[in-house]
Amino acid sequence: MIKSYQFKNFYSFRDETVVSFEVGKQPSQSGYDLVFADQSRGNKVVAVLGANGAGKTQLLKPMAFLSWFISRSFLSAEPQQLIPVRPHKLDEDSPIEFEVDFELEGKAYRYQLHLTPQHVLHEALFVKTSRLYSYLFVRERRGANYAVKQKGFGMSAAHARGIRGNASLLAAGHVHDVATASKIVAYFERYSSNLRFTGRAHYDHQQLLQSAHFFSEHEALHDRARRTIRELDLGLSDVELKEVQGRDETGEETAPVHVPFGQHRLEADQGFTLPFFEESSGTQAAYVLLRYVLPVLESGGVAVIDEFDSDLHPHMLEVILDLFRLEHNNPHQAQLLFSCHTAEALNLLAKHQAYLVEKRELASEAWRLDEVVGLRSDDNLFAKYQAGALGAVPDI
């Protein structure tokens, strides 16, 4: 489970910014609570709201980037390839900094990463022992080479020093069968996101086909997707996957592909079936969204979803959030971090479960609503936000 992450000099965020899933002792219990190993409280769900261009996507992007960098950078990046990150435009000569605190198998870990688009400057993994953190490894760039010190990490010194500058030592350690690295990599591979390095992956038919292919390989998850789509009142009685002949842009036949079909029924003998390409954009978006959400509910993990409400009616937000809130839907305490424009989210969540984002003087900044002085737990967050009393709304 993720406890918090912080970053600095990353895209539109110039100053240090913290996003925390931790909850203090004062807020009343909610259905979105979880319990960490040290018995402290945390959030299953954190929402991010703000005006267009404020930086909502950039607030989510650190976790999408880190999940890739930690788990796949060693194998998926070419030796001379730039690391897909950007510093703030007004601070391009300074490094980008990340830190994430997470819990795995009852232990608390802290991962640090300082880098430029060219190479890693500092990478370290710590584990909490009593009240303090002890390092498992610390990797520092010195000139054109790296110095690495380890304490119980288990990678050969020669391999550790030789890892190229655009890859994570954790990703490399996993390939070299380092048990601790493989455990950490497996955790970050359970992050699921519709974000890419360039921003959100906007909907297109290819995403629908990718989702259908995923569900064709995970029948139990597709059954759950079918049930959820029926609950969303999209006018469908069921969803069926069919394998159809694929064709390229010229009409030439390609390999068969899986396509979802929506079933519309009035009675047993009345109805019709449509391919999802002919369904509404909201129906298609819901199907793709479930491809990102359901895997983390199945095995535990974190879903990082940008513009969660895209093409969906606001009432549907509560149905999806209930998948995380209710224990029988979420037995592994999966977590959800999402951005949206639907202010009604503030009617469903408490002030410690919502962040606002605003851009001032060419830099984004974010704050959690329980940091707002004078804002009470029983205040109408939706009404105050709509009235502009909390900030993070367009100045028009």
C-alpha positions as CSV (number, residue, x, y, z in Angstrom):
1,M,0.0,0.0,0.0
2,I,1.2,3.5,-0.7
3,K,1.5,5.9,2.2
4,S,2.7,9.0,0.5
5,Y,4.9,10.4,-2.3
6,Q,6.6,13.7,-2.9
7,F,8.4,15.2,-5.8
8,K,10.1,18.4,-6.9
9,N,10.9,20.2,-10.2
10,F,8.7,17.9,-12.2
11,Y,6.8,19.3,-15.2
12,S,4.6,22.1,-14.0
13,F,5.5,21.6,-10.3
14,R,8.6,23.6,-9.3
15,D,8.6,23.3,-5.5
16,E,8.4,20.3,-3.3
17,T,4.9,18.8,-3.4
18,V,3.5,16.0,-1.2
19,V,0.6,13.7,-1.9
20,S,-0.3,11.7,1.2
21,F,-2.7,8.8,1.8
22,E,-2.1,8.9,5.5
23,V,-4.9,10.0,7.9
24,G,-4.5,11.5,11.3
25,K,-6.4,10.4,14.4
26,Q,-9.0,13.1,14.4
27,P,-11.1,12.5,11.2
28,S,-14.1,10.3,11.8
29,Q,-14.1,6.8,10.4
30,S,-15.2,6.4,6.8
31,G,-15.7,3.5,4.4
32,Y,-12.6,4.6,2.6
33,D,-10.3,3.9,5.5
34,L,-7.6,1.3,5.6
35,V,-5.1,0.3,8.3
36,F,-1.3,0.2,7.8
37,A,0.9,-2.3,9.6
38,D,1.8,0.2,12.3
39,Q,-2.0,0.5,13.0
40,S,-2.1,4.1,11.6
41,R,-5.0,5.0,9.3
42,G,-4.8,5.5,5.5
43,N,-7.0,6.3,2.6
44,K,-8.2,3.9,-0.1
45,V,-9.2,6.8,-2.3
46,V,-7.7,10.2,-3.0
47,A,-9.3,12.6,-5.5
48,V,-7.7,15.5,-7.3
49,L,-9.7,18.5,-8.7
50,G,-8.7,21.7,-10.3
51,A,-9.1,23.9,-13.4
52,N,-8.0,22.9,-16.9
53,G,-4.2,23.4,-17.2
54,A,-3.7,23.7,-13.4
55,G,-1.5,20.5,-13.2
56,K,-3.9,17.7,-12.1
57,T,-2.3,15.3,-14.6
58,Q,1.2,16.3,-13.5
59,L,0.3,15.6,-9.9
60,L,-0.6,12.0,-10.8
61,K,2.2,11.4,-13.2
62,P,5.0,10.7,-10.7
63,M,3.4,7.4,-9.6
64,A,2.8,6.4,-13.3
65,F,6.5,7.2,-14.1
66,L,7.9,5.5,-11.0
67,S,5.9,2.3,-11.5
68,W,7.5,2.0,-15.0
69,F,11.0,3.1,-14.0
70,I,11.3,0.8,-11.0
71,S,9.9,-2.2,-12.7
72,R,10.7,-2.0,-16.4
73,S,13.4,0.6,-17.2
74,F,16.2,-1.9,-17.4
75,L,14.7,-4.0,-20.1
76,S,12.5,-1.5,-22.0
77,A,14.9,1.4,-22.4
78,E,17.7,1.5,-24.9
79,P,21.2,2.2,-23.6
80,Q,21.4,5.9,-24.9
81,Q,17.7,6.6,-24.5
82,L,16.7,9.7,-22.5
83,I,14.7,9.1,-19.3
84,P,11.1,10.2,-20.1
85,V,10.8,13.0,-17.5
86,R,11.0,16.8,-17.8
87,P,12.0,19.4,-15.2
88,H,10.1,22.7,-14.8
89,K,10.8,25.0,-17.7
90,L,12.2,27.7,-15.3
91,D,14.5,25.2,-13.5
92,E,15.8,23.0,-16.3
93,D,19.4,22.8,-14.9
94,S,18.2,21.3,-11.6
95,P,17.6,17.6,-10.9
96,I,14.1,16.1,-10.6
97,E,13.5,14.5,-7.2
98,F,11.1,11.8,-6.1
99,E,10.4,10.0,-2.8
100,V,7.7,7.4,-2.1
101,D,6.8,5.7,1.1
102,F,5.0,2.4,0.8
103,E,4.2,-0.8,2.7
104,L,4.7,-4.3,1.5
105,E,4.3,-7.5,3.5
106,G,4.0,-5.6,6.7
107,K,7.2,-3.7,6.2
108,A,7.6,0.1,5.5
109,Y,9.9,1.1,2.7
110,R,11.1,4.4,1.3
111,Y,12.4,4.8,-2.2
112,Q,14.3,7.9,-3.3
113,L,15.3,8.9,-6.9
114,H,17.0,12.1,-8.1
115,L,17.7,12.3,-11.8
116,T,17.9,14.3,-15.0
117,P,16.6,13.2,-18.4
118,Q,20.1,12.0,-19.1
119,H,20.9,9.8,-16.1
120,V,20.2,8.9,-12.5
121,L,22.0,11.0,-9.9
122,H,20.9,9.3,-6.7
123,E,18.8,6.2,-6.1
124,A,18.2,4.6,-2.7
125,L,15.9,2.1,-1.0
126,F,15.3,2.1,2.8
127,V,13.4,-0.2,5.1
128,K,12.0,0.9,8.4
129,T,13.6,-0.7,11.5
130,S,11.9,0.4,14.8
131,R,11.5,4.2,14.4
132,L,14.3,4.7,11.9
133,Y,15.0,3.8,8.2
134,S,18.0,1.7,7.3
135,Y,19.4,1.6,3.8
136,L,19.3,-1.5,1.6
137,F,21.2,0.2,-1.1
138,V,22.4,3.7,-2.0
139,R,23.5,4.5,-5.5
140,E,25.3,7.8,-6.3
141,R,26.6,9.1,-9.6
142,R,30.3,10.3,-9.3
143,G,31.6,11.7,-12.5
144,A,30.8,9.2,-15.3
145,N,30.6,6.2,-12.9
146,Y,28.4,5.0,-10.0
147,A,29.3,4.2,-6.4
148,V,26.9,1.7,-4.7
149,K,26.8,0.7,-1.1
150,Q,24.5,-2.2,0.0
151,K,23.3,-3.6,3.3
152,G,21.4,-6.8,2.7
153,F,20.2,-6.0,-0.8
154,G,22.1,-9.0,-2.3
155,M,23.3,-7.8,-5.7
156,S,26.9,-8.4,-6.8
157,A,29.0,-5.2,-6.4
158,A,30.2,-5.4,-10.0
159,H,26.7,-5.7,-11.4
160,A,25.4,-2.9,-9.2
161,R,28.2,-0.4,-10.3
162,G,27.7,-1.3,-14.0
163,I,24.0,-0.6,-14.3
164,R,23.6,2.1,-17.0
165,G,22.5,5.6,-16.0
166,N,19.0,5.5,-17.5
167,A,17.8,2.4,-15.6
168,S,16.8,1.6,-12.0
169,L,18.9,-0.6,-9.9
170,L,15.7,-2.3,-8.7
171,A,14.7,-3.1,-12.3
172,A,18.2,-4.5,-12.9
173,G,18.2,-6.4,-9.7
174,H,15.0,-8.1,-10.6
175,V,16.6,-9.4,-13.9
176,H,19.6,-10.6,-11.8
177,D,17.3,-12.6,-9.5
178,V,17.8,-10.4,-6.4
179,A,15.0,-11.4,-4.1
180,T,14.3,-8.0,-2.6
181,A,14.4,-6.3,-6.0
182,S,11.9,-8.8,-7.4
183,K,9.5,-8.3,-4.5
184,I,9.6,-4.5,-4.9
185,V,9.2,-4.8,-8.7
186,A,6.2,-7.1,-8.3
187,Y,4.6,-4.4,-6.1
188,F,5.1,-1.6,-8.6
189,E,3.9,-3.8,-11.4
190,R,0.5,-3.9,-9.7
191,Y,0.1,-0.2,-10.4
192,S,-2.4,0.4,-13.2
193,S,-2.8,3.7,-15.0
194,N,-4.2,5.3,-18.1
195,L,-1.3,7.8,-18.0
196,R,1.7,7.7,-20.3
197,F,4.9,9.7,-20.2
198,T,3.3,12.3,-22.5
199,G,0.1,12.5,-20.6
200,R,-3.2,10.7,-20.5
201,A,-3.8,8.0,-23.2
202,H,-6.9,9.6,-24.7
203,Y,-9.6,7.2,-25.8
204,D,-9.5,5.6,-29.2
205,H,-10.7,2.3,-30.7
206,Q,-7.3,0.8,-30.1
207,Q,-7.7,1.1,-26.4
208,L,-11.1,-0.7,-26.7
209,L,-9.4,-3.5,-28.5
210,Q,-6.6,-3.7,-26.0
211,S,-9.1,-3.9,-23.2
212,A,-11.0,-6.6,-24.9
213,H,-7.8,-8.6,-25.4
214,F,-6.9,-8.2,-21.7
215,F,-10.4,-9.4,-20.7
216,S,-10.2,-12.3,-23.1
217,E,-7.1,-13.5,-21.1
218,H,-8.8,-12.8,-17.7
219,E,-12.2,-14.4,-17.8
220,A,-13.0,-13.8,-14.1
221,L,-12.2,-10.1,-14.4
222,H,-14.4,-9.9,-17.5
223,D,-17.3,-11.4,-15.6
224,R,-16.9,-8.7,-13.0
225,A,-16.7,-6.1,-15.7
226,R,-20.0,-7.4,-17.2
227,R,-21.7,-7.2,-13.8
228,T,-20.4,-3.6,-13.2
229,I,-21.5,-2.4,-16.6
230,R,-25.0,-3.8,-16.0
231,E,-25.1,-1.8,-12.7
232,L,-24.1,1.4,-14.4
233,D,-27.4,1.5,-16.3
234,L,-25.8,1.9,-19.7
235,G,-28.8,0.2,-21.4
236,L,-27.0,-3.2,-21.7
237,S,-28.3,-6.5,-20.5
238,D,-24.8,-8.1,-20.9
239,V,-21.5,-7.9,-22.7
240,E,-20.1,-10.7,-24.9
241,L,-16.5,-11.0,-26.3
242,K,-16.2,-12.3,-29.8
243,E,-13.2,-13.1,-31.9
244,V,-13.5,-11.4,-35.3
245,Q,-11.3,-11.1,-38.3
246,G,-9.0,-8.1,-38.1
247,R,-8.3,-5.8,-41.0
248,D,-5.7,-3.0,-41.5
249,E,-6.3,0.4,-42.9
250,T,-6.2,-0.9,-46.5
251,G,-8.8,-3.6,-45.8
252,E,-6.2,-6.4,-45.8
253,E,-6.9,-9.2,-43.4
254,T,-4.8,-9.3,-40.2
255,A,-4.8,-11.6,-37.2
256,P,-8.1,-12.1,-35.4
257,V,-9.0,-9.7,-32.6
258,H,-11.4,-9.7,-29.7
259,V,-14.3,-7.3,-29.8
260,P,-16.8,-6.6,-27.1
261,F,-20.5,-6.7,-28.1
262,G,-23.3,-5.2,-26.1
263,Q,-26.5,-7.1,-25.7
264,H,-29.8,-5.2,-25.6
265,R,-32.8,-7.2,-24.5
266,L,-36.4,-6.3,-23.7
267,E,-37.6,-9.9,-23.4
268,A,-36.1,-13.3,-24.2
269,D,-37.2,-13.0,-27.8
270,Q,-36.7,-9.3,-28.3
271,G,-33.4,-7.5,-28.6
272,F,-30.3,-7.1,-30.6
273,T,-26.5,-7.1,-30.3
274,L,-24.1,-4.2,-31.2
275,P,-20.3,-4.1,-31.4
276,F,-19.0,-1.6,-28.8
277,F,-17.7,0.6,-31.6
278,E,-21.4,1.5,-32.2
279,E,-22.2,2.0,-28.5
280,S,-22.0,5.4,-26.8
281,S,-18.7,7.0,-25.9
282,G,-19.6,6.6,-22.3
283,T,-20.2,2.9,-22.6
284,Q,-16.9,2.5,-24.4
285,A,-15.1,4.6,-21.8
286,A,-16.5,2.6,-18.9
287,Y,-15.3,-0.6,-20.4
288,V,-11.8,0.8,-20.8
289,L,-11.8,2.2,-17.3
290,L,-12.7,-1.1,-15.8
291,R,-9.7,-2.7,-17.5
292,Y,-7.5,-0.4,-15.3
293,V,-9.5,-0.6,-12.1
294,L,-10.5,-4.3,-11.8
295,P,-6.9,-5.8,-11.8
296,V,-5.9,-3.8,-8.6
297,L,-9.1,-4.8,-6.9
298,E,-8.4,-8.4,-7.7
299,S,-4.8,-8.6,-6.4
300,G,-4.2,-5.4,-4.5
301,G,-2.3,-2.4,-5.9
302,V,-2.9,1.2,-6.9
303,A,-5.0,2.5,-9.8
304,V,-3.8,5.9,-11.0
305,I,-6.6,7.3,-13.3
306,D,-6.5,10.7,-15.0
307,E,-9.9,12.3,-15.8
308,F,-11.7,9.5,-14.1
309,D,-15.1,10.9,-15.1
310,S,-14.3,11.3,-18.8
311,D,-17.6,10.6,-20.8
312,L,-19.3,9.3,-17.6
313,H,-22.4,10.7,-15.8
314,P,-21.5,12.0,-12.3
315,H,-23.8,9.4,-10.7
316,M,-21.6,6.7,-12.0
317,L,-18.7,8.0,-10.0
318,E,-20.2,6.6,-6.8
319,V,-20.6,3.1,-8.3
320,I,-17.0,2.9,-9.2
321,L,-15.8,4.4,-5.9
322,D,-17.9,1.8,-4.1
323,L,-15.8,-0.9,-5.7
324,F,-12.9,0.4,-3.5
325,R,-15.1,1.4,-0.4
326,L,-16.8,-1.9,0.2
327,E,-14.7,-4.7,1.7
328,H,-16.2,-7.6,-0.3
329,N,-15.3,-5.7,-3.5
330,N,-11.9,-4.7,-2.3
331,P,-10.5,-7.5,0.1
332,H,-6.9,-6.5,-0.6
333,Q,-7.2,-2.8,0.3
334,A,-6.4,-1.6,-3.2
335,Q,-6.1,2.1,-3.6
336,L,-7.3,4.7,-6.1
337,L,-5.7,8.0,-7.0
338,F,-7.7,9.9,-9.6
339,S,-8.3,13.3,-11.1
340,C,-11.7,14.6,-12.3
341,H,-13.7,17.7,-13.1
342,T,-16.8,16.3,-11.4
343,A,-17.2,18.4,-8.3
344,E,-19.8,15.9,-7.0
345,A,-16.9,13.8,-5.9
346,L,-16.6,16.2,-2.9
347,N,-20.1,15.0,-1.8
348,L,-18.7,11.4,-1.6
349,L,-15.4,12.0,0.1
350,A,-14.1,13.7,3.2
351,K,-11.7,16.7,3.2
352,H,-8.7,14.5,3.9
353,Q,-9.4,12.5,0.8
354,A,-9.3,15.4,-1.7
355,Y,-6.6,17.5,-3.2
356,L,-7.0,20.8,-5.1
357,V,-4.5,22.0,-7.7
358,E,-3.9,25.5,-8.9
359,K,-1.3,27.2,-11.1
360,R,0.2,30.5,-9.9
361,E,3.1,32.4,-11.4
362,L,3.8,29.7,-13.9
363,A,4.0,26.9,-11.4
364,S,1.5,24.4,-10.1
365,E,0.8,23.8,-6.4
366,A,-1.5,21.3,-4.6
367,W,-3.0,21.1,-1.1
368,R,-5.2,18.7,0.7
369,L,-8.5,20.1,1.9
370,D,-7.8,19.3,5.5
371,E,-4.9,21.7,5.3
372,V,-7.4,24.6,4.6
373,V,-7.6,26.7,7.8
374,G,-11.1,27.0,9.1
375,L,-12.6,24.3,6.9
376,R,-14.7,22.0,9.1
377,S,-15.4,18.3,8.6
378,D,-19.1,19.0,8.4
379,D,-18.8,21.8,5.9
380,N,-20.4,21.3,2.5
381,L,-17.3,20.8,0.4
382,F,-19.2,20.7,-2.9
383,A,-21.0,24.0,-2.2
384,K,-17.8,25.8,-1.1
385,Y,-15.8,24.6,-4.0
386,Q,-18.5,25.5,-6.5
387,A,-18.7,29.0,-4.9
388,G,-14.9,29.4,-5.3
389,A,-14.3,29.6,-1.6
390,L,-11.6,26.8,-1.7
391,G,-9.8,28.0,-4.9
392,A,-8.7,25.8,-7.8
393,V,-11.6,26.9,-10.1
394,P,-11.2,28.8,-13.4
395,D,-10.9,32.6,-13.0
396,I,-13.5,33.5,-15.6
